[in-house]
Amino acid sequence: MPSLYLVSCRMFEDELVNIFEGEDENTRLLLIDNENIEGIEEKLNEVSLEYEKIGLEDLASKLDPTDEFVVVIHLLEFALDADPDLLKEKVYQTIDENGEKFDGVLVFYGLCGNVLGTIESDFAHLGIPVRILKDSDGNIVDDCICAAFGNRSAYVEAMSGEERGTGTYFLTPMQAANWKEMLVLAKLTPDPDNTEMTKMVFDYSGYKHVGKVDTGLCYEKKFDEIVDDFATQFDFEKKLFEGSTKVADECYHSIKKEIMG
């Protein structure tokens, strides 16, 4: 049976767990053991999903011919999100080093600063499908927020509906759970616990609302509470948006079908 390599930002760990909750017993899940897997491990264990942790050095032996469909998840660190060039370098290096061992590669990233837009053609030489997250119209999603909206047009509409100077800071469940780290990485503030300073930065940047993008996933138990606290802390008006897991689901099942033949 074929094997699939998922190279993913940690921001998509909820979507990944959701995908494998829907898979059958013929799918074997392997998780590359690194410093980025604590969150996804906790969620996989919580829903009693079977998986095996492996080191990169063990990949080849774990992909020996088998009757099962083997999927390997390789999560990369949040810090890459702050530097598009570094992100591209890391994603490309990861595929360069490991991609040829698989029958297909799916990259759980969007354009991310417009650095991953040519990844599919750039790896055409591997002779296997290398895909990136796209909406149903074939557009590569901008980022994890865009993916959570289900398609690029809905994301653009949500942003363009703002009055001048009244921007919305969007939070998905994973963005909410990690908002402090993301603010630091985005260089919005060196100290997110300094509410007064962070609020000044938000005001200067034109943010007046917090947008809660509900994907329907419940792995992050404190999503509602965090968004409410965030709105209170920074005097933001809360706006609710209906999200989905459509992009992640459809892209996964599309490449699975492609490599299964």
Backbone as numpy.savetxt, mean C-alpha at the origin, in Angstrom:
# Nx Ny Nz CAx CAy CAz Cx Cy Cz
2.84 -25.46 -10.03 1.99 -24.26 -10.03 2.87 -23.02 -10.03
2.36 -21.93 -10.56 3.17 -20.70 -10.67 3.41 -20.03 -9.32
4.31 -19.06 -9.34 4.63 -18.28 -8.15 4.52 -16.80 -8.46
4.11 -16.02 -7.47 3.88 -14.58 -7.64 4.62 -13.82 -6.55
5.29 -12.75 -6.96 6.08 -11.92 -6.05 5.37 -10.60 -5.85
4.99 -10.30 -4.62 4.32 -9.04 -4.30 5.30 -8.13 -3.58
5.71 -7.07 -4.24 6.60 -6.07 -3.65 5.72 -4.91 -3.23
5.67 -4.63 -1.92 4.62 -3.74 -1.43 5.10 -2.76 -0.38
4.50 -1.58 -0.42 4.62 -0.64 0.69 3.82 -1.18 1.87
4.29 -0.89 3.07 3.56 -1.32 4.27 2.14 -0.78 4.31
1.90 0.33 3.64 0.57 0.94 3.66 -0.53 0.01 3.14
-0.13 -1.01 2.38 -1.13 -1.91 1.81 -1.28 -3.21 2.60
-0.80 -3.25 3.83 -0.87 -4.51 4.56 -2.31 -4.95 4.81
-3.22 -4.00 5.04 -4.63 -4.37 5.24 -5.22 -5.01 3.99
-4.95 -4.39 2.84 -5.47 -4.93 1.58 -4.90 -6.32 1.30
-3.64 -6.52 1.64 -3.02 -7.83 1.42 -3.66 -8.90 2.31
-3.87 -8.59 3.57 -4.51 -9.55 4.47 -5.92 -9.88 3.95
-6.63 -8.86 3.51 -7.98 -9.07 2.99 -7.98 -9.99 1.77
-7.01 -9.81 0.89 -6.91 -10.67 -0.30 -6.74 -12.13 0.11
-5.84 -12.37 1.06 -5.54 -13.76 1.40 -6.58 -14.40 2.31
-7.40 -13.58 2.94 -8.57 -14.14 3.63 -9.52 -14.78 2.63
-9.49 -14.31 1.39 -10.38 -14.83 0.37 -9.77 -15.92 -0.49
-8.51 -16.26 -0.24 -7.86 -17.30 -1.03 -8.17 -18.70 -0.48
-7.92 -19.72 -1.33 -8.23 -21.09 -0.91 -6.98 -21.81 -0.41
-7.16 -23.08 -0.07 -6.06 -23.85 0.54 -4.96 -24.19 -0.46
-5.19 -23.94 -1.74 -4.16 -24.21 -2.74 -3.17 -23.05 -2.90
-3.35 -22.00 -2.11 -2.42 -20.87 -2.14 -1.53 -20.92 -0.90
-0.23 -20.94 -1.14 0.74 -20.96 -0.03 1.36 -19.57 0.09
1.27 -19.00 1.27 1.72 -17.64 1.50 3.06 -17.63 2.24
4.04 -16.95 1.65 5.35 -16.78 2.26 5.59 -15.30 2.52
6.20 -14.99 3.64 6.43 -13.61 4.05 7.92 -13.41 4.26
8.50 -12.46 3.49 9.93 -12.17 3.65 10.14 -11.56 5.03
11.02 -12.16 5.79 11.26 -11.75 7.17 12.17 -10.51 7.20
11.59 -9.39 7.60 12.38 -8.16 7.78 11.72 -7.29 8.84
12.23 -6.08 9.00 11.75 -5.20 10.08 10.39 -4.57 9.79
9.80 -4.87 8.64 8.55 -4.22 8.24 7.30 -5.08 8.41
7.45 -6.27 8.98 6.33 -7.22 8.94 5.56 -7.35 10.24
5.93 -6.60 11.26 5.25 -6.77 12.55 3.75 -6.55 12.44
3.35 -5.50 11.73 1.92 -5.19 11.61 1.15 -6.24 10.85
1.69 -6.66 9.70 0.95 -7.63 8.88 0.93 -9.00 9.56
2.00 -9.33 10.28 2.01 -10.60 11.02 0.89 -10.63 12.05
0.76 -9.54 12.78 -0.28 -9.47 13.80 -1.66 -9.67 13.20
-1.88 -9.06 12.03 -3.20 -9.17 11.39 -3.43 -10.55 10.78
-2.39 -11.13 10.19 -2.51 -12.49 9.66 -2.83 -13.48 10.78
-2.16 -13.31 11.91 -2.41 -14.19 13.06 -3.81 -14.00 13.62
-4.26 -12.74 13.62 -5.58 -12.43 14.19 -6.70 -13.12 13.43
-6.52 -13.24 12.11 -7.57 -13.88 11.30 -7.22 -15.34 10.99
-6.19 -15.85 11.68 -5.80 -17.27 11.59 -5.42 -17.71 10.17
-4.70 -16.85 9.48 -4.21 -17.20 8.15 -2.83 -17.86 8.27
-2.66 -18.95 7.58 -1.38 -19.65 7.61 -0.39 -18.97 6.68
0.84 -18.84 7.14 1.92 -18.27 6.34 3.23 -18.77 6.90
4.29 -18.57 6.12 5.62 -18.97 6.57 6.57 -17.81 6.38
7.35 -17.51 7.40 8.37 -16.47 7.29 9.65 -17.08 6.73
10.22 -16.39 5.76 11.47 -16.90 5.17 12.44 -15.75 4.93
13.71 -16.07 4.86 14.71 -15.09 4.48 14.87 -15.06 2.97
15.37 -13.97 2.45 15.57 -13.87 1.00 16.49 -14.96 0.48
17.43 -15.39 1.32 18.37 -16.42 0.90 17.70 -17.78 0.70
16.48 -17.93 1.23 15.77 -19.21 1.12 14.74 -19.23 -0.01
14.64 -18.13 -0.74 13.61 -18.02 -1.76 13.64 -19.17 -2.77
14.79 -19.39 -3.34 14.89 -20.38 -4.42 14.39 -21.75 -3.97
14.79 -22.17 -2.79 14.40 -23.50 -2.32 12.90 -23.58 -2.03
12.31 -22.46 -1.62 10.88 -22.45 -1.30 10.01 -22.41 -2.56
10.62 -22.09 -3.70 9.86 -21.99 -4.94 10.04 -23.21 -5.83
10.56 -24.28 -5.27 10.68 -25.52 -6.03 9.30 -25.93 -6.53
9.23 -26.65 -7.66 7.93 -27.05 -8.21 7.01 -27.63 -7.14
5.80 -27.15 -7.14 4.84 -27.55 -6.11 3.44 -27.56 -6.70
2.54 -28.26 -6.03 1.14 -28.29 -6.49 0.38 -27.04 -6.05
1.02 -26.21 -5.23 0.36 -25.03 -4.71 0.74 -23.77 -5.48
-0.13 -22.78 -5.42 0.16 -21.45 -5.96 0.91 -20.71 -4.85
2.15 -20.35 -5.10 2.99 -19.75 -4.06 3.03 -18.23 -4.26
2.71 -17.51 -3.19 2.77 -16.05 -3.21 3.74 -15.59 -2.14
4.68 -14.74 -2.55 5.67 -14.19 -1.62 5.39 -12.70 -1.44
5.20 -12.28 -0.19 5.01 -10.86 0.13 6.33 -10.30 0.64
6.77 -9.22 0.00 8.00 -8.55 0.42 7.65 -7.09 0.72
7.53 -6.78 2.01 7.15 -5.42 2.43 8.38 -4.53 2.56
8.26 -3.31 2.03 9.34 -2.33 2.11 8.98 -1.24 3.10
9.97 -0.52 3.56 9.80 0.42 4.67 9.07 1.70 4.26
8.36 2.31 5.24 7.67 3.58 5.04 8.62 4.68 4.58
9.85 4.67 5.09 10.76 5.79 4.86 10.97 6.09 3.38
10.78 5.10 2.54 10.96 5.29 1.10 9.96 6.30 0.53
8.79 6.40 1.18 7.75 7.30 0.69 8.20 8.75 0.69
9.17 9.07 1.51 9.61 10.46 1.64 10.59 10.86 0.54
11.12 9.90 -0.19 12.14 10.18 -1.21 11.84 9.36 -2.46
11.14 9.95 -3.44 10.75 9.20 -4.64 11.91 8.52 -5.36
13.04 9.19 -5.44 14.19 8.59 -6.13 14.70 7.36 -5.39
14.76 7.46 -4.06 15.19 6.33 -3.25 14.18 5.19 -3.34
12.91 5.54 -3.35 11.85 4.54 -3.48 12.02 3.77 -4.79
12.21 4.50 -5.88 12.39 3.82 -7.18 13.61 2.92 -7.15
14.70 3.42 -6.59 15.93 2.63 -6.52 15.71 1.33 -5.76
15.01 1.42 -4.62 14.78 0.24 -3.78 13.84 -0.76 -4.45
12.75 -0.26 -5.03 11.79 -1.15 -5.69 12.45 -1.85 -6.88
13.16 -1.08 -7.68 13.83 -1.66 -8.86 14.90 -2.66 -8.44
15.66 -2.32 -7.41 16.70 -3.23 -6.93 16.08 -4.54 -6.43
14.97 -4.42 -5.72 14.29 -5.61 -5.19 13.84 -6.54 -6.31
13.27 -5.94 -7.37 12.81 -6.76 -8.50 14.00 -7.31 -9.27
15.04 -6.50 -9.46 16.26 -6.95 -10.13 16.84 -8.19 -9.47
16.87 -8.17 -8.14 17.52 -9.24 -7.40 16.70 -10.51 -7.29
15.36 -10.36 -7.32 14.52 -11.52 -7.04 13.47 -11.85 -8.09
13.14 -10.90 -8.95 12.00 -11.06 -9.85 12.09 -12.25 -10.78
13.28 -12.57 -11.27 13.43 -13.64 -12.25 13.12 -15.02 -11.68
13.03 -15.13 -10.37 12.71 -16.41 -9.74 11.22 -16.74 -9.84
10.41 -15.75 -10.23 8.95 -15.88 -10.19 8.33 -15.92 -11.58
7.04 -16.26 -11.58 6.28 -16.25 -12.83 5.56 -14.93 -13.06
5.57 -14.06 -12.05 4.95 -12.75 -12.17 5.29 -11.89 -10.97
5.25 -10.56 -11.16 5.53 -9.60 -10.10 4.43 -8.56 -10.08
3.88 -8.30 -8.90 2.91 -7.22 -8.74 3.43 -6.25 -7.71
3.53 -4.99 -8.10 4.08 -3.95 -7.24 2.93 -3.17 -6.60
2.81 -3.28 -5.28 1.77 -2.58 -4.54 2.25 -1.17 -4.20
2.38 -0.37 -5.25 2.69 1.06 -5.18 1.92 1.74 -6.28
1.85 3.07 -6.19 1.32 3.86 -7.29 2.46 4.60 -7.96
2.14 5.71 -8.59 3.17 6.51 -9.25 4.19 7.04 -8.24
3.69 7.39 -7.04 4.56 7.79 -5.93 5.62 8.82 -6.34
5.13 10.02 -6.68 6.06 11.05 -7.11 6.45 10.89 -8.57
5.67 10.10 -9.29 5.84 9.90 -10.73 7.15 9.18 -11.08
7.62 8.30 -10.17 8.88 7.61 -10.44 8.69 6.15 -10.86
7.47 5.61 -10.73 7.25 4.20 -11.05 6.36 4.01 -12.28
6.17 5.07 -13.03 5.24 5.02 -14.16 5.65 4.12 -15.30
6.95 3.81 -15.43 7.42 2.98 -16.54 7.91 1.62 -16.07
7.55 1.23 -14.86 8.10 0.01 -14.30 7.75 -1.23 -15.11
6.58 -1.28 -15.70 6.17 -2.47 -16.45 7.05 -2.66 -17.68
7.29 -1.58 -18.42 8.15 -1.69 -19.60 9.61 -1.83 -19.22
10.00 -1.23 -18.12 11.40 -1.30 -17.69 11.83 -2.73 -17.33
10.85 -3.56 -16.96 11.18 -4.94 -16.61 10.64 -5.95 -17.62
10.34 -5.47 -18.82 9.85 -6.37 -19.87 10.89 -7.44 -20.21
12.18 -7.11 -19.98 13.26 -8.05 -20.31 13.21 -9.32 -19.46
12.49 -9.29 -18.35 12.39 -10.49 -17.51 11.57 -11.58 -18.18
10.72 -11.17 -19.11 9.90 -12.15 -19.82 8.73 -12.68 -19.02
8.39 -11.98 -17.94 7.23 -12.35 -17.12 6.39 -11.10 -16.92
5.12 -11.24 -16.56 4.31 -10.05 -16.26 4.85 -9.32 -15.03
5.14 -8.04 -15.18 5.47 -7.18 -14.05 4.43 -6.07 -14.06
3.61 -6.01 -13.04 2.47 -5.10 -13.03 2.53 -4.16 -11.82
1.84 -3.03 -11.94 1.72 -2.05 -10.87 0.24 -1.76 -10.67
-0.14 -1.21 -9.53 -1.55 -0.98 -9.24 -2.18 0.01 -10.21
-3.28 -0.43 -10.84 -4.02 0.41 -11.78 -5.50 0.34 -11.45
-6.24 1.40 -11.82 -7.68 1.33 -11.64 -8.31 0.65 -12.84
-9.63 0.53 -12.82 -10.32 -0.21 -13.88 -10.26 0.49 -15.23
-9.86 1.76 -15.23 -9.69 2.48 -16.49 -8.27 2.34 -17.05
-7.43 1.60 -16.32 -6.07 1.39 -16.79 -5.08 2.45 -16.34
-5.52 3.36 -15.46 -4.63 4.40 -14.96 -3.85 3.89 -13.76
-2.53 4.09 -13.76 -1.75 3.80 -12.57 -2.22 4.74 -11.47
-2.51 4.20 -10.30 -2.97 5.06 -9.20 -1.84 5.97 -8.75
-2.20 7.12 -8.21 -1.18 8.08 -7.78 -0.40 7.57 -6.57
-1.13 7.02 -5.60 -0.54 6.60 -4.34 -1.55 5.73 -3.59
-1.25 5.44 -2.32 -2.14 4.55 -1.56 -3.50 5.19 -1.29
-3.54 6.51 -1.17 -4.83 7.19 -0.97 -5.69 7.04 -2.22
-5.07 7.27 -3.36 -5.78 7.12 -4.64 -6.31 5.69 -4.79
-5.50 4.70 -4.43 -5.93 3.31 -4.52 -7.14 3.05 -3.63
-7.16 3.68 -2.46 -8.26 3.49 -1.52 -9.57 4.08 -2.03
-9.49 5.05 -2.91 -10.71 5.62 -3.50 -11.31 4.71 -4.56
-10.55 3.74 -5.04 -11.08 2.79 -6.00 -10.78 3.13 -7.44
-10.62 4.41 -7.74 -10.19 4.82 -9.08 -9.67 6.26 -9.03
-8.89 6.58 -10.03 -8.20 7.87 -10.03 -9.18 9.03 -10.16
-10.24 8.84 -10.92 -11.19 9.94 -11.13 -11.89 10.33 -9.83
-12.21 9.34 -8.99 -12.86 9.64 -7.71 -11.91 10.40 -6.80
-10.65 10.05 -6.85 -9.63 10.73 -6.04 -9.47 12.18 -6.50
-9.37 12.36 -7.81 -9.22 13.71 -8.37 -10.44 14.56 -8.03
-11.62 13.95 -8.11 -12.86 14.67 -7.80 -12.88 15.10 -6.33
-12.42 14.22 -5.44 -12.39 14.56 -4.02 -11.47 15.72 -3.74
-10.36 15.79 -4.46 -9.40 16.87 -4.25 -9.84 18.15 -4.95
-10.40 18.03 -6.12 -10.77 19.22 -6.89 -12.04 19.88 -6.37
-12.77 19.16 -5.52 -14.00 19.73 -4.97 -13.76 20.73 -3.87
-12.49 20.93 -3.52 -12.17 21.85 -2.43 -12.22 23.31 -2.88
-12.64 24.16 -1.97 -12.50 25.59 -2.22 -11.04 25.97 -2.02
-10.64 27.02 -2.65 -9.24 27.46 -2.56 -8.85 27.69 -1.09
-7.72 27.08 -0.69 -7.22 27.29 0.66 -7.90 26.44 1.71
-8.70 25.46 1.28 -9.37 24.58 2.25 -9.09 23.12 1.89
-7.84 22.74 1.94 -7.44 21.39 1.56 -7.85 20.35 2.57
-7.85 19.09 2.11 -8.20 17.95 2.96 -7.01 17.04 3.13
-6.73 16.67 4.38 -5.68 15.70 4.67 -6.36 14.34 4.79
-6.09 13.44 3.86 -6.79 12.17 3.79 -6.14 11.11 4.69
-7.00 10.33 5.35 -6.54 9.24 6.19 -7.29 7.95 5.84
-6.54 6.95 5.39 -7.06 5.59 5.30 -6.80 4.94 6.66
-7.28 3.72 6.88 -6.98 3.08 8.16 -5.49 3.00 8.48
-4.67 2.64 7.50 -3.23 2.54 7.74 -2.58 3.92 7.87
-3.05 4.89 7.09 -2.53 6.25 7.23 -2.85 6.78 8.62
-4.04 6.48 9.11 -4.44 6.95 10.44 -3.58 6.31 11.52
-3.34 5.02 11.40 -2.57 4.31 12.42 -1.13 4.79 12.49
-0.65 5.37 11.38 0.76 5.77 11.30 0.93 7.25 10.97
-0.06 8.08 11.34 -0.04 9.46 10.87 1.15 10.26 11.40
1.57 9.98 12.61 2.70 10.74 13.17 3.98 10.47 12.38
4.22 9.19 12.13 5.41 8.83 11.36 5.36 9.42 9.96
4.17 9.42 9.35 4.04 9.93 7.98 4.25 11.44 7.92
3.81 12.17 8.94 4.03 13.62 8.97 5.52 13.95 9.06
6.24 13.15 9.85 7.69 13.37 9.97 8.39 13.04 8.66
8.01 11.92 8.05 8.63 11.52 6.79 8.36 12.53 5.68
7.16 13.12 5.71 6.80 14.13 4.70 7.42 15.49 5.00
8.16 15.55 6.11 8.83 16.78 6.54 7.84 17.92 6.82
6.62 17.54 7.21 5.64 18.55 7.61 5.95 19.05 9.01
6.51 18.17 9.84 6.87 18.57 11.20 7.90 17.58 11.75
8.87 18.06 12.53 9.81 17.14 13.17 9.24 16.52 14.44
8.15 17.11 14.94 7.57 16.64 16.20 6.05 16.69 16.13
5.41 15.61 15.68 3.96 15.60 15.55 3.23 15.70 16.89
3.94 15.45 17.99 3.32 15.58 19.31 3.24 17.04 19.75
3.95 17.92 19.04 3.84 19.35 19.29 2.63 19.86 18.50
1.47 19.77 19.13 0.22 20.07 18.43 0.18 21.49 17.89
0.64 22.44 18.68 0.58 23.84 18.25 1.41 24.07 16.99
2.63 23.54 16.97 3.48 23.72 15.81 2.92 22.98 14.59
2.45 21.76 14.80 1.91 20.98 13.70 0.66 21.64 13.13
-0.16 22.20 14.00 -1.36 22.90 13.53 -0.98 24.12 12.70
0.08 24.82 13.10 0.55 25.97 12.31 0.99 25.53 10.92
1.65 24.38 10.84 2.09 23.85 9.55 0.89 23.49 8.68
-0.10 22.82 9.28 -1.31 22.49 8.55 -2.01 23.76 8.04
-2.11 24.76 8.90 -2.75 26.02 8.51 -2.00 26.67 7.35
-0.68 26.71 7.47 0.15 27.31 6.42 -0.01 26.55 5.10
-0.19 25.23 5.20 -0.33 24.39 4.00 -1.75 24.42 3.43
-2.66 25.06 4.15 -4.02 25.21 3.64 -4.97 24.09 4.00
-4.58 23.22 4.92 -5.47 22.13 5.31 -6.51 22.61 6.31
-7.77 22.31 6.01 -8.87 22.68 6.90 -9.73 21.48 7.28
-9.57 20.36 6.55 -10.41 19.18 6.76 -9.54 17.94 6.91
-10.09 16.94 7.57 -9.50 15.60 7.54 -10.49 14.70 6.82
-10.00 14.01 5.82 -10.86 13.14 5.02 -10.70 11.69 5.44
-11.74 11.12 5.99 -11.72 9.72 6.42 -12.14 8.84 5.24
-11.17 8.07 4.73 -11.44 7.20 3.57 -11.66 5.79 4.09
-12.91 5.39 4.16 -13.29 4.10 4.75 -13.27 3.01 3.68
-12.27 2.13 3.75 -12.15 1.06 2.75 -13.00 -0.16 3.09
-13.65 -0.12 4.25 -14.47 -1.25 4.66 -13.69 -2.32 5.41
-12.38 -2.12 5.55 -11.55 -3.08 6.28 -11.48 -2.68 7.75
-11.42 -3.69 8.62 -11.49 -3.42 10.06 -10.28 -3.95 10.82
-9.16 -4.12 10.13 -7.98 -4.65 10.81 -7.37 -3.63 11.77
-7.51 -2.36 11.43 -7.06 -1.30 12.34 -8.23 -0.90 13.22
-8.24 -1.41 14.45 -9.42 -1.31 15.32 -9.73 0.13 15.76
-8.73 0.99 15.78 -8.93 2.33 16.32 -9.08 3.40 15.25
-9.42 2.99 14.04 -9.53 3.93 12.92 -10.48 5.09 13.23
-11.69 4.77 13.64 -12.68 5.81 13.93 -12.18 6.75 15.02
-11.65 6.16 16.08 -11.18 6.94 17.22 -10.03 7.86 16.83
-9.10 7.35 16.04 -7.94 8.15 15.64 -8.35 9.32 14.77
-9.24 9.08 13.82 -9.70 10.17 12.95 -10.42 11.24 13.76
-11.26 10.82 14.70 -11.97 11.79 15.55 -10.99 12.61 16.38
-10.00 11.94 16.97 -9.00 12.64 17.76 -8.17 13.60 16.90
-7.84 13.15 15.70 -7.06 13.97 14.76 -7.83 15.24 14.42
-9.11 15.09 14.14 -9.95 16.25 13.81 -10.03 17.22 14.98
-10.19 16.68 16.17 -10.28 17.52 17.37 -8.95 18.24 17.64
-7.87 17.49 17.54 -6.55 18.02 17.86 -6.15 19.20 16.97
-6.53 19.12 15.68 -6.09 20.15 14.74 -7.23 21.05 14.27
-8.38 20.97 14.96 -9.54 21.79 14.63 -9.95 21.62 13.17
-9.95 20.38 12.70 -10.33 20.07 11.33 -11.81 19.67 11.28
-12.45 20.04 10.22 -13.78 19.50 9.94 -13.59 18.12 9.34
-14.39 17.17 9.80 -14.25 15.80 9.31 -15.13 15.58 8.09
-14.55 15.01 7.05 -15.29 14.66 5.83 -15.16 13.16 5.61
-16.25 12.53 5.24 -16.28 11.09 5.07 -16.30 10.73 3.60
-15.46 9.77 3.22 -15.39 9.29 1.84 -15.49 7.78 1.83
-16.26 7.27 0.89 -16.41 5.83 0.74 -15.26 5.29 -0.11
-14.42 4.49 0.50 -13.32 3.88 -0.23 -13.63 2.44 -0.58
-12.64 1.72 -1.05 -12.83 0.32 -1.39 -11.47 -0.37 -1.50
-11.52 -1.69 -1.65 -10.30 -2.46 -1.90 -10.24 -2.92 -3.36
-11.05 -2.28 -4.19 -11.22 -2.71 -5.58 -9.91 -2.77 -6.35
-9.10 -1.72 -6.23 -7.85 -1.67 -6.99 -6.93 -2.84 -6.62
-6.70 -3.02 -5.33 -5.82 -4.10 -4.87 -6.37 -5.46 -5.28
-7.67 -5.67 -5.04 -8.29 -6.96 -5.36 -8.18 -7.29 -6.85
-8.60 -6.33 -7.68 -8.64 -6.59 -9.12 -7.25 -6.78 -9.71
-6.28 -6.00 -9.24 -4.92 -6.14 -9.77 -4.31 -7.48 -9.38
-4.57 -7.92 -8.15 -4.06 -9.21 -7.71 -4.67 -10.35 -8.53
-5.98 -10.34 -8.64 -6.64 -11.45 -9.34 -6.36 -11.42 -10.84
-6.11 -10.24 -11.37 -5.78 -10.12 -12.79 -4.43 -10.77 -13.10
-3.41 -10.45 -12.30 -2.10 -11.05 -12.58 -2.09 -12.54 -12.22
-2.85 -12.92 -11.22 -2.95 -14.34 -10.89 -3.52 -15.11 -12.07
-4.57 -14.58 -12.65 -5.18 -15.23 -13.82 -4.20 -15.26 -14.99
-3.45 -14.17 -15.15 -2.49 -14.07 -16.24 -1.40 -15.14 -16.15
-0.88 -15.35 -14.95 0.23 -16.30 -14.83 -0.23 -17.75 -14.65
-1.50 -17.92 -14.25 -2.02 -19.28 -14.12 -2.36 -19.86 -15.49
-2.57 -18.97 -16.48 -2.83 -19.43 -17.84 -4.24 -19.96 -18.05
